[in-house]
Amino acid sequence: MIKIKKKFNLLRDRIFSMIRIESYLICALFLLGKIIIMIQQSSWKISIFWSIIWLFIIQLWTNNANSALYHVGSIVFIIQYYYNLRQKSFIRGLQRFYQYLLRYQITTMTNIQKNQRHLLLIGQIFDQYNRSFANLQQEIDKHNHQLKRFVSVIFTSITVTITFLVYLITMTEQNIIFICLYLVVLHSHYMILILLIIASDIIKDNNEKILRLKRKCLSLSTLDKKIFLNRQIFKYESITSTLLNRPSGFQLTNEIFHKNNQQQQSSTSDVTDLNRFEILVHRYNILFFHQER
């Protein structure tokens, strides 16, 4: 927990430091460009007072625009990184539990029916992992519901701004100061967009890893080496198969995940999951048949 807290604080400080540097650089270049335009157009000769007021208002708008876009985007990314750390910690704990189940099968394969108390403890630990995972998913869904409108606005504004900046840089003649300004703004927008996409994709992939690891734990319970009860296997396998078809994560307002993995990999994993589910259903039928006999 201490290492996770240190990682989180370190990344938070670095993100906010980068945002501050980018914002100061954009404000400085924007102010310098406006001063050059005032000198070239001689607008200061009309009224120095109103020229200064105009510069102050434009600079204030620039600061507010940077804060609204970059800081809100960085806060969303920090929240996503926080859940990424919690998911990785959960995966490490579940992997240790899976390795314990493997060793338990090897050492007690012949006396597994005599260890009912131990089996009950294993079932309770697995139930605790499932409850922890359900609580984590509820927290992710809650933050997704609160932030998806902001994320959708950020995605839309960044996409439109990037398109317009590319047009200004490549298709129009601009002052060297404004070209530097456009390049810095373009770099900042690209970084925010890439960070949000990667962080959202990592959360979705971690959920899929957790669900597949839970399925591997369930698959260790066979007819000869029975670890979990039949009702536990059927219950958790049904939930796992449902969640694998649509894992939770951060979405836009149209309920579309912003991710970078390929559709072909997703379809292949769905077919594999369906085959595994059919095998487990066949196993359940065998178990129930032997119990009835």
N, C-alpha and C positions, 0 to 999 in steps of 0.2 A: 504493500500500500504506500509506503514511503517513497519507493522508486517511482511508482505511478504518479504520485503527487509532484515529485521533482521534475519528471518529464513534462507533465502538464504545465507547471509553472514556467519551465524553460521555454517551451514552445509558445506559450501565451506572451511572454516578454519579448521574444524574437518577432512574433507576428506584429505586435503593437509598435515595436521599434521600426520595423520595415514600413508599416503604414504611416507613421509619423514622418519618416524620411521622405517617402514618396509624396506625402501631402505638402510638406515644406518646399520640396523641389517644384511641385506643380504651381503652388502659390507664388513662389519667387519668379519662375519663368513667365507666368501669366501677368504678374505685375510689371515685369520688365518689358514684355511685349506691348502692354497697354501704354506704358510711358513712351515707348518708341513711336507708337501710332499717334499719340497726342503731339509729340514733337514734329513728326512728319506732316500732320494735317494742321498744325498751328492752332489747335483748338484751345490751347491755354491762353492765347491772346484775347479770346472772346471774354473769358471769365476764369481767372485762376481759382477763385473760391469754388465755383461749381464744378470745375475740372477735378479738384481734390475730392469734393464730396462724391462725384461720380466714381472716382478710383476707389474710394473707401467702400462704397456700396457694392461695386463689382467684386472687390477683394473679399468682402464679407460673404457674398453669395458663393464665391469659390470655396471658402473654408467650410461653409455649411454643406455644399454639395459633396465635398470630399468626405466629410464626417458621415453624411447620410449613406453614401455608397460604400466606401471602403471599410469604415468601422462596423457598420451593420453586417457586411459580408464577412469580415474577419471574426465577428462574434459568432455568427452561424458556423463558421469553420471550426472555431474553438470548441463549440458545443459538440460538433460531430467528432472532433478528435477525442474529447472526453469519453464519449460512448465507445469509440474505437478502442481506447485503453481498457475500458471495463469489459468489452467483449473479448479482448485478447487475454485478460486475466481469467475470465470465465472459461475460455478454451483451454488454457493451461491446466486449470483445476479438473476439467472434464477429461482431459487426456491422461492425467494421473489416475483418475478413477477407472478409465478404460484399461490402462496398464495393470492396475490392481486386479481387475476382473480377469485379465489374461493369466496372471500368476495364480489367481484363485482357482481357475479351471485346471491348471496343470498340477497344482499341489493337492487338490482335494477332489480330483475327478472321480475317484472310487467311493468316497464317503460323502458325496454332496448331499445325498438324501438325509443324512444324519445331522446336518448342520442347519437346522431350521431357524434357530435363533440368529445365526450369522447371516442366513439368507434374508431374514426379516430386516436386519440392520442394513444390508445392501439395498434392499428395496426402499427403505426410508431415506437413505442417502441419495438415491436416484430421484425420489420424489422431491427432496430438497433442491436438487439441481434444477428440476423442472419448474418448481415454484420460483426459484431465483431467475431463471430464464424468462418466465412469464412476466415477472415484475420488471425486468429490464426491457422487455418488448413494450410493456405499457408505458414506461417512461419515454421510450423512443417515439411511440405513436403520439403521446401527448405533446412532445416538443415539435413533432412533425406537423400536427394540427395547428399549433400556434405560429409556426414559422413559414409554412408553405406559401402563404400569401406574400410575405416579404421576399422569400427566395424566388418566387415567380416574377415579382417586380424587378428584382436584381438581375435575373437572367434576361428579361426583356430589355431593360435599359442598357445592360452591358452589350448585348448583341447589336442593338441599334447604334450605340455609340461607336463600337468597333467598326461597323460597316461605314459609318460616316467619316471616321478618322482615316480609314484606309483610302477612301475617296479623296479627302483633302490632301493627303500626303502624295498620292500617286497621280492625281488628275488635275491639280491646281498648283499655281505658283504661290509660294508662301515665303515670308521672311524666315531667315535661319532660326531666329528665336522661337517662332511659332512651330517650325518643323521639330525642333527639340522638344517643345511643349507637347506636341501631338504624339511624338514617340514615347515620351514618359507616360502620358495618359494611356496610350495603347498598351504599353507594357504592364501598367498597373491593372487595367481591365482584364487582360489575358491571364495574369497571375490569379486574380480573384476567381475568375471563371474556372480555371483549371483546378484550383484548390477545392472549390465546392464540388466539382464533378468527381474528383478522385476521392475525397472524403466520403461522399455519399455512396460511391461504388464500394468502398472498403467496408462500410457498415453493412451493406446488403450481402457482400461476399462472406463476411464474418458470421452473419446469421445463417447462411447456407452451410458453412463449415460446422457450426454448432449443431444444426439439425442432422447433418450426415454423421457427425460423431455420436450423437445420441442414438441414431439408427445402428451404428456399429456396436454400441453397448448392448442394444436389444438383440442383435443378431447372435450374440454369444450364448443366449439361452436356447438350447436345443432339447430334443426329447431325452437324450442320454445325460446331458449336463444342464439341468434345469436351474436357472438362476432367478428369473423373474416369473411371476404368476402369469397365467394366460390372459387374465383381464388387464394386467398392466401392459403386456406386450401389445394387445389389440388396441388399447386406449392410446398409448403413446405413439404407436405406429400410425394410427389414423390421424392424430394431431400433426405428427411430423410430415406425413405425406401432403396434408392440406397446406401447411406453412411453406413447404418447399415449392409448391406451385406458385405461391405469391409471397415471398419473404418480405418482411416489413423493412422500412427504411425511410429516408427523407424523400418526399415527393413534391411535385409542383401542384398547382391548383387543379389541373386536369388529371391528377392521380397517375402521372407518368414519372418513373424513376429517371433521374439524370445519372447515367452510368456510361461506362466506356467498354464494357465487355461485349462480345459478339453474340448475335442471335443464334448462330449455329451451335455454339457451345451450350447455350441455354436449352435448345431443343434436344441436344444429345443427352444432357443430364436428365431431362424430363423423361425420356424413353428409358434410361437406366433406372431411375427411381420407380417407374411403373413396373418394370420387370422385377425389381427387388420386392415391391409390394405384393405382386402376384405370388412370388415364392413364399413370402411370409404368411400370406393367407392360406396357401396350401399346407404350410407347417401347422397353422392353427387348427385346421380341419383334422389333421392327424392327431394332434394333442387332445382335442375334444373327443375324437373317436375312441382313443385309448382310455380316457377318463370315464366315458359312458360304459365301456366294457368292464 
